[in-house]
Amino acid sequence: MTKRKRFSGGLLKELREQKGLTQRALAALAGMSKTALVNLETEYAPQGPMANTLADIADALGVPMSAFFREVEAPQQEVKA
């Protein structure tokens, strides 16, 4: 198996809580709705976050965008000749 990076709403929530911010406060700092932030933290959005959204949240938290990604195992795909 190979490893790849995947967005983690759990990491976003952990970082927000470490900074002592409520969902409403972080959403306001990042210029987004609280509902949108909740959807990211619970990974409800099936397509995942847009890069500019992550950049705004990262700026608000003072962390790099990479802080929201976790390494996961990715199944290897068979190459057909």
Secondary structure in CASP SS format (residue, H / E / C, confidence):
PFRMAT SS
TARGET T0000
AUTHOR 0000-0000-0000
METHOD secondary structure of the structure
MODEL  1
M C 1.00
T E 1.00
K E 1.00
R E 1.00
K E 1.00
R E 1.00
F E 1.00
S C 1.00
G H 1.00
G H 1.00
L H 1.00
L H 1.00
K H 1.00
E H 1.00
L H 1.00
R H 1.00
E H 1.00
Q H 1.00
K C 1.00
G C 1.00
L C 1.00
T C 1.00
Q H 1.00
R H 1.00
A H 1.00
L H 1.00
A H 1.00
A H 1.00
L H 1.00
A H 1.00
G C 1.00
M C 1.00
S C 1.00
K H 1.00
T H 1.00
A H 1.00
L H 1.00
V H 1.00
N H 1.00
L H 1.00
E H 1.00
T C 1.00
E C 1.00
Y C 1.00
A C 1.00
P C 1.00
Q C 1.00
G C 1.00
P C 1.00
M C 1.00
A H 1.00
N H 1.00
T H 1.00
L H 1.00
A H 1.00
D H 1.00
I H 1.00
A H 1.00
D H 1.00
A H 1.00
L H 1.00
G C 1.00
V C 1.00
P C 1.00
M H 1.00
S H 1.00
A H 1.00
F H 1.00
F E 1.00
R E 1.00
E E 1.00
V E 1.00
E E 1.00
A E 1.00
P C 1.00
Q C 1.00
Q C 1.00
E C 1.00
V C 1.00
K C 1.00
A C 1.00
END
